[in-house]
Amino acid sequence: MAMFDDFDIITLEDLEDIKESISTQDVPTAVNTIKEVLDKQDLVELNIGVTGESGSGKSTFVNAFRGLGDEEEDSAKTGPVETTIEPEAYVHPKYQNVKVWDLPGIGTPNFKADEYLKLVEFERYDFFIIIASDRFRECHIQLATEIVRMGKRFYFVRSKIDSSIVAEKRKKSFDQKKTLDTIREDCEKGLRTIGIEDPVVFLISSFELGNYDLNLLQDRMEQELPQHKRRVLMLALPNITLEINEKKKKVLEENIGKVALLSALVATVPLPGLSVAVDIAIVKKEIEMYYSTFGLDDPSLQTLCERSGKTIEEFKSLMKSPLIGGINPASILSLAGAAAVVVAENTVEYAVSLIPLLGSVVAGGMSYMTVSKMLKRALNDIAEDARSVLMASVQTEV
């Protein structure tokens, strides 16, 4: 079955293919077919190459970007000396299609950028992050120039900003904004002197990833990635700033129309019980993804507890969504107002779907509105809960 050729648009041909498939299937098989259609958009791969000199904090950044600490299971090895001999892919714990690659260190006496990029197979990466923990040097520039020549994008990241701030705090005249501006200007000035005309440097602490320039970095990546890759990036980012929380909500909101359209399509197939079964399956699957994306699933909350010293009960007490007690048909139907409404609607849908053309339009429209309404309410509630948990976890406004 040819589902979506484009990741952002369902064509009429796609809809016809899907409808033809489900019209000959029983209810459980048809439900699985629709789930497969929704899964397809999450097969978009994103490959991020992280490079820099030995000891610059590459591996720690790889871990932080995936929401992991340095000593957690599946984290990249870290240490004061180079621990990466060849490119190593670290899969995102929630999105198997997102890989952050820890690349071998640069800056050896015989470093040649073109040979290095061939060695790490530069074609596989969507973009590179070039990390320096101090000044950017000739090797960084060689690499950036070669990456551009080969038609890829890169981002300069000055790491270990938390250490720089701690060192500067000893001075009586300490001013955090001035300190950060000075570091940024120093990096940009250094890059200009060795050949980069209009440098942009992002200041990052992998141990305090939500602080400093993370929002600026993700803004820039978001602007420059193709739309379907942008969605994957936003879903994969750890939910550690209010800006990211809001952008995740926006990305998920954009998908509601597509999901509701699939529901409307199913409603036009005259098979008793199919429409409600699919609607509940669709809504349940999407809501589970909302919880996971916002870090409100139990494993994510457990990790947050370990880092913040709070308990799961404390975090859950902040949540207001009616789904907090569990995602099941009863809690899902509560989103639509009352179970009776949906059951009555399903009966009407079945009756009108037997009337050619007009019936299909009416049945599809009712299903579209119901699923849209349920998902919008769920998303609003869950995003608000995520915001409350985020605020509590850092104790201050982010």
C-alpha positions in Angstrom: 0.0 0.0 0.0 1.5 3.3 -1.0 0.9 5.5 2.0 2.5 9.0 2.2 5.0 10.0 -0.5 5.2 13.3 1.2 5.5 13.4 5.0 3.3 16.5 5.4 0.4 15.9 2.9 -2.0 13.1 2.5 -3.0 13.0 -1.1 -6.3 11.8 -2.5 -4.5 8.8 -3.9 -3.2 7.9 -0.5 -6.8 8.1 1.0 -8.2 5.9 -1.8 -5.4 3.3 -1.2 -6.1 3.3 2.5 -9.9 3.1 2.1 -9.6 0.3 -0.4 -7.4 -1.7 2.0 -9.6 -1.3 5.1 -12.9 -1.9 3.3 -11.9 -5.6 2.9 -10.5 -6.0 6.4 -12.1 -7.0 9.7 -12.1 -4.4 12.6 -8.8 -5.4 14.3 -6.9 -5.6 11.0 -8.3 -2.2 9.9 -7.3 -0.7 13.2 -3.7 -2.0 12.7 -3.6 -0.6 9.1 -4.5 2.9 10.4 -1.8 2.6 13.1 0.8 1.7 10.4 -0.2 4.8 8.5 0.4 6.9 11.6 3.7 5.1 12.3 5.0 5.9 8.8 5.6 9.6 9.5 7.9 8.6 12.4 10.2 6.7 10.2 12.0 9.9 9.1 15.6 9.5 10.0 17.6 12.3 11.6 21.4 11.8 11.9 23.4 14.4 13.9 27.3 14.3 13.8 29.0 15.7 16.9 32.7 16.5 16.5 35.5 18.5 18.1 38.8 18.1 19.8 39.5 15.4 22.5 38.2 16.5 25.9 35.9 19.2 24.5 32.8 17.4 25.8 31.5 15.7 22.7 30.3 12.6 24.4 28.6 14.5 27.3 26.8 16.6 24.7 25.7 13.4 22.8 24.2 12.1 26.1 22.6 15.4 27.1 21.0 15.9 23.7 19.3 12.5 24.2 18.2 13.3 27.7 20.7 11.0 29.4 23.4 11.5 32.0 27.0 10.3 31.5 26.6 7.2 33.6 23.2 6.0 32.5 22.6 2.8 30.4 23.3 3.4 26.7 25.2 6.7 27.3 28.2 7.5 25.3 31.6 6.9 27.0 33.1 10.1 28.5 36.6 10.8 29.8 39.5 13.3 29.8 41.2 11.5 26.9 39.7 10.6 23.5 37.4 7.5 23.9 36.0 7.6 20.4 38.1 5.8 17.7 35.5 5.6 15.0 32.0 7.1 14.5 29.6 5.6 17.0 25.8 6.0 16.7 23.8 6.6 19.8 20.1 6.0 19.3 17.6 8.2 21.0 15.9 6.3 23.8 12.4 7.2 22.5 12.9 7.8 18.8 14.8 4.9 17.2 15.0 6.9 14.0 17.1 9.7 15.6 20.8 9.0 15.9 23.4 11.2 17.5 26.8 10.2 16.3 29.9 10.7 18.5 32.7 11.3 16.0 36.4 10.8 16.5 38.4 13.8 17.9 39.9 16.3 15.5 43.0 18.5 16.0 45.8 15.9 15.7 49.1 17.3 14.1 48.3 15.6 10.8 44.6 16.5 10.7 43.1 16.8 7.2 39.4 17.8 7.1 38.6 16.2 3.7 40.1 12.8 4.8 38.3 13.1 8.2 34.9 13.6 6.5 35.5 10.7 4.2 36.5 8.5 7.2 33.3 9.4 9.1 31.1 9.0 6.0 29.9 12.6 5.9 26.9 11.8 3.6 25.0 10.2 6.4 24.6 13.3 8.6 21.8 15.9 8.3 24.1 18.4 10.0 27.2 18.6 12.2 27.8 20.2 15.6 31.4 21.3 16.1 32.3 21.6 19.8 35.2 23.5 21.4 35.7 23.9 25.2 38.0 26.8 24.8 39.1 28.8 21.7 38.2 27.6 18.2 41.3 26.7 16.3 42.5 26.1 12.8 41.2 22.5 12.8 37.7 23.7 13.5 37.8 26.1 10.6 39.3 23.5 8.2 36.4 21.2 9.1 33.7 23.8 8.8 35.0 24.9 5.4 35.1 21.4 4.1 31.6 20.6 5.5 30.2 23.7 3.6 32.1 22.7 0.5 30.4 19.3 0.6 26.9 20.9 0.9 26.1 20.3 4.6 25.4 22.6 7.6 27.3 22.9 10.8 26.9 24.7 14.2 29.7 26.0 16.4 29.1 25.2 20.0 31.3 26.5 22.9 30.9 23.9 25.6 31.5 23.7 29.4 30.0 27.2 29.9 29.0 26.2 33.5 32.7 25.8 34.3 33.5 29.2 32.8 30.7 30.8 34.9 32.0 29.2 38.1 35.5 30.5 37.5 34.2 34.1 36.8 31.9 34.1 39.9 35.0 34.5 42.1 35.4 38.1 40.8 33.6 40.8 42.8 32.5 42.5 39.5 30.8 39.3 38.2 27.9 39.9 35.8 26.6 36.7 34.1 25.3 38.4 31.0 28.5 40.3 30.5 30.5 37.2 31.1 28.5 35.2 28.5 28.7 38.1 26.0 32.5 38.3 26.5 32.9 34.5 25.9 30.7 34.7 22.8 32.5 37.7 21.3 35.9 36.1 22.0 34.9 33.0 20.1 33.4 34.9 17.2 36.5 37.2 17.0 38.8 34.2 17.0 36.7 32.6 14.2 36.9 35.8 12.2 40.7 36.0 12.4 41.0 32.5 11.0 38.6 32.9 8.1 34.9 32.6 9.1 33.2 35.8 7.9 30.0 35.9 9.9 30.4 33.4 12.8 27.6 32.4 15.1 28.6 30.6 18.3 26.2 28.9 20.7 27.1 28.7 24.4 26.1 25.4 25.9 26.6 23.5 29.2 25.8 19.8 28.7 25.3 19.5 32.5 22.8 22.5 32.5 21.4 22.0 29.0 18.3 24.1 29.5 20.4 27.2 30.3 22.3 29.5 28.1 21.9 29.1 24.3 20.0 25.8 23.8 16.8 27.7 22.6 18.9 29.7 20.1 20.6 26.6 18.8 17.3 24.7 18.3 15.7 27.8 16.7 18.5 27.9 14.2 18.4 24.1 13.5 14.6 24.3 13.1 14.8 27.1 10.6 17.4 25.3 8.5 16.0 21.7 8.4 13.4 20.5 5.9 9.9 20.4 7.4 9.7 16.6 8.0 13.1 16.5 9.7 12.1 19.6 11.8 9.2 17.6 13.3 11.5 14.7 14.3 14.1 17.1 15.9 11.4 18.9 18.0 9.9 15.7 19.2 13.3 14.2 20.1 14.7 17.3 22.1 14.5 16.8 25.8 11.7 18.9 27.3 13.8 21.2 29.4 12.8 24.7 28.5 9.4 26.4 28.3 10.2 27.4 24.7 10.8 23.7 23.7 7.6 22.7 25.6 5.6 25.2 23.5 7.3 24.1 20.2 6.6 20.5 20.9 2.9 21.3 21.4 2.9 23.2 18.1 4.4 20.3 16.2 2.0 17.8 17.7 -0.9 20.2 17.0 0.0 20.4 13.3 -0.5 16.6 13.1 -4.0 16.6 14.5 -5.6 17.4 11.2 -3.9 14.5 9.5 -5.0 12.1 12.3 -8.6 13.3 12.2 -8.6 13.0 8.4 -7.7 9.3 8.8 -10.6 9.0 11.3 -13.0 10.6 8.8 -11.9 8.2 6.1 -12.6 5.2 8.3 -16.1 6.6 9.1 -17.0 6.3 5.5 -16.5 2.5 5.5 -19.8 0.8 6.4 -18.6 -1.7 8.9 -20.4 -1.7 12.3 -18.1 -0.8 15.2 -15.1 0.1 13.0 -15.3 3.9 13.4 -15.4 4.0 17.2 -12.7 1.2 17.4 -10.4 3.1 15.2 -11.1 6.5 16.8 -10.2 5.1 20.3 -7.1 3.3 18.9 -6.0 6.5 17.1 -6.6 8.8 20.1 -4.9 6.4 22.5 -1.8 6.1 20.3 -1.5 9.8 19.9 -2.0 10.5 23.6 0.7 7.9 24.5 3.0 9.8 22.2 2.1 13.1 23.8 3.0 11.8 27.3 6.3 10.3 26.0 7.3 13.5 24.0 6.7 15.8 26.9 8.5 13.4 29.3 5.4 12.6 31.4 5.6 8.8 30.9 6.6 6.9 34.0 10.2 6.1 33.0 10.9 9.8 32.1 9.3 11.0 35.4 11.4 8.5 37.3 14.6 9.9 35.7 13.4 13.4 36.6 12.8 12.4 40.2 16.4 11.1 40.4 17.8 14.4 39.1 15.5 16.8 41.1 15.1 14.9 44.4 11.3 15.0 44.1 8.9 12.0 44.0 6.7 10.8 41.2 3.7 11.5 43.5 4.8 15.1 43.9 5.0 15.6 40.1 1.7 13.7 39.4 -0.1 15.9 42.0 0.7 18.9 39.7 -1.1 17.2 36.7 -4.7 18.1 35.9 -5.3 16.0 32.8 -8.3 13.5 33.1 -5.9 11.0 31.6 -3.5 11.0 34.5 -5.2 7.9 36.0 -4.4 5.9 32.8 -5.1 6.0 29.1 -8.0 3.6 28.6 -11.3 3.8 26.6 -13.2 5.3 29.5 -10.7 8.2 30.1 -10.4 8.7 26.3 -14.2 9.0 25.9 -14.3 11.5 28.8 -12.4 13.8 26.4 -15.4 13.9 24.1 -17.7 14.9 26.9 -19.5 11.6 27.5 -19.3 8.0 26.2 -23.0 8.2 25.1 -22.2 11.0 22.6 -19.6 8.9 20.8 -21.7 5.7 20.8 -24.7 7.6 19.5 -22.5 9.3 16.9 -21.2 5.9 15.8 -24.7 4.6 15.2 -25.5 7.7 13.1 -22.2 7.4 11.2 -23.0 3.8 10.3 -26.5 4.7 9.1 -25.4 7.7 7.0 -22.4 6.0 5.6 -24.8 3.6 3.8 -26.2 6.6 1.9 -23.9 7.1 -1.1 -21.8 10.3 -1.3 -23.7 12.5 1.1 -23.6 9.9 3.8 -19.8 9.6 3.4 -19.4 13.3 3.8 -21.6 13.5 6.9 -20.1 10.5 8.5 -16.5 11.6 7.8 -17.2 15.1 9.0 -18.6 13.9 12.3 -15.6 11.6 12.9 -13.2 14.4 11.9 -14.7 16.8 14.4 -14.8 14.3 17.2 -11.2 13.2 16.9 -10.0 16.8 16.4 -11.8 17.9 19.6 -10.5 15.0 21.7 -6.9 15.4 20.6 -6.8 19.2 21.0 -8.2 18.9 24.5 -5.8 16.1 25.4 -2.8 18.0 23.9 -3.7 21.2 25.8 -4.0 19.4 29.1 -0.8 17.4 28.7 1.3 20.4 27.5 0.0 22.3 30.5 0.9 19.5 32.8 4.4 19.2 31.3 4.9 23.0 31.9 3.9 22.6 35.5 6.3 19.6 36.0 9.1 21.5 34.2 8.7 24.6 36.4 8.6 22.4 39.6 11.7 20.4 38.5 13.9 23.5 38.2 12.2 25.4 41.1 12.3 28.7 39.1 10.9 30.0 35.9 12.9 28.7 32.9 
